[in-house]
Amino acid sequence: MNRIKNLITILFFFSMCLSALNGCTSSTRGVDNSLHASAPQVSPTLKEETYHGLKRVVAISRFTDETKRGRSLFFQQKNSVIGKQASDILSTRLSSTGKFMMLERQDLKSVQAESASKSYQGADFIIVGSVSEYGRETTSEVGVFSRNRVQKSYAAVNVRLIDVRTSEVIYSEEARGEARSENNHVFGVGETAGYNSSLDDKALSAAISKLVSNVIENLMDLPWKGYLVNQQDDMFFMTGGQNQGIHQGDLFMVKLQGKKVKNPQTGSFVYLPRKQVAQIKVVDFVGKGKNSLSRVEVVSGAIEGPLSDYTVFASQNKDGK
């Protein structure tokens, strides 16, 4: 009888130890490399299965590393791994929508130099970005019989969307991303929390994910534009080809640049509104890929004078809006 009582006492004591042990361990056991960041709102354009409109031509100019590491004496920005990684992630996300033709423009000194050199090859908008925060921290929670180790990576990314020809900042935003992993040790048994480099990548990706929808919406709100680059007899050549969603028979509006006037209050120059002077139709194409052009004929109106004074705009239904 005493043996039974002793056995019951031992079992009761053992169950109490297990309960205390559970109370000393973390309730987050088993969570590994999970992103803890608020989900970004999805752009309506991302929800579209197929896009049939014209593709905007966008250039990612540069992504700099503005963290403390990036500002150190021996750090070279042109070799920034973080900056290149951020640029690649953003370019991939934008390209995957099928709404943009991406032209990467690394190591440009400034937006003004890009515009002056005309090296944008038709890009109307440039994305300039920077990684302002990028780091990792490790914390430990120690219980009576357990140890919970948490690794957390974080990143902050800033982007600016700039009109190449006016150098105007159309849109700017900052976003933050975070990734973390948790590992538990109980009585020396459990997961070992080694260095996980993928957390850094996930944190950077999470930050950029928050920006993508807004970048897309702002780009799609801007009108598609093309330019007349040459004239051959009665035919003209317009930037953009089939790779930008242009088809034979498409109609476009040609507008004359408004007069440039000086604002006496600010001292800066502004252009008066454009005036539509002609309508053109796509006949065929020349060139391939990003260097393709559309050969067009005038359907109505007239195009006279320097071609640089004219800008081509798409009709509303052709622009995919």
Summary of the structure (lengths in Angstrom):
residues: 321
radius of gyration: 29.1
end to end distance: 86.4
largest distance: 115.0
contacts: 952
relative contact order: 0.15
helix: 26%
strand: 38%
